[in-house]
Amino acid sequence: MYYYFQKYFSKILLFILFCFVSSANAESLKFKNIKGRQYLSFDELKKNIQNAQFSWNPLLLTAQIKHEKNEVRFQVDSSFYISNGDQYSLEYPPVFDSGNLYIPSALAEELFTGLGLPVHYSFQKKKVQVKSEKSGNTPNGSLDFIMIDPGHGGKDPGAFGVSGVKEKDITFEVSRYLQNYLKKEFPLLKIYITRDRDSFIPLERRSDMANTKLKGNSFGLFISIHCNSALQKSVHGFEIFYLAQNPGSDEDRKVMMRENDIVSSGDPDIGTIESYLLNSQILAESKVLARQLNRTLMTEYGNMIVSRGVRRADFRVLRKALMPAVLLEIGYISNDHEVQVLQSEAFKKNLASSLSKGIKNFIKYRPVI
Ligand SMILES: [Zn+2]
């Protein structure tokens, strides 16, 4: 009896501590529903984001938010915004409603990550929780390891290609080549792989494996490799995803559902699995990593498989990673041409070598956020 008491007592204490830590200083900002779309009040956001400079031009209806060297700009009724010099699109634009400025929740998330703000945040059903950090939690130390994660495995084959080929086999082979290239390219780094055979590993366990390798001030990178699949056979190209709680588009939401093993019920809330307080600075680095890989892959193998760009979605496998993490959909195995390319040894080697170069570029040009 005492044994059990002791066993569970420590767990209960830990749970209480966790609740306390995760809710400490966290502000809740409620969503406003405007024409069936989720918005946040710009003024409320401004109140809760410290260390950033907000400016508003009432004539042009443009806003500019700066934090250190980062800058995000947007305009009322425009579905485009500029983040650190690059233009991106939103599913729906910022609006004025009863004299107040409201921004889509996806743009609010862009502010947290694009500006590299020292906050933790969590998007929930009716609100977003924002908790300011006193000091940044950016992995500013030295890179110590890279964890490669071949998607799926064992009883989980992933998607099936037109020829019957399984996603789990392609992801494994590319990961193996990548492991070899990285070992050669970075002899001082530890290169790990989440599975070295055709075995089943639950999604959350994969990022846990990477987290246990974190030591002191050092940090790691987590690279998860997948193949995409679509009902429409003509869809093709590679995509690089980083973690965000607001998926970039309906298409991104579909990929997220498939990789998270969620069957679509038509209810958009089904995709919002339990929310964690995410570290916006780690996510900002993940975005930089995704963009760098995309740039390198476009020049290195863009002639074989075209880029569909850098995208964002809430992937279970990335959510718990305490380090920059990306998920690659290296091509569509539902496409007749790409499934052949993806099965070619020369291509797999080429892709792995390009990825290794992309990681090298990320390390070289990595900004200090
Ligand atoms: Zn997959």
Residues whose N, C-alpha, C, O or C-beta is under 5 A from the ligand:
A	BS01	ZN	G151 G158 H226 C227 E259
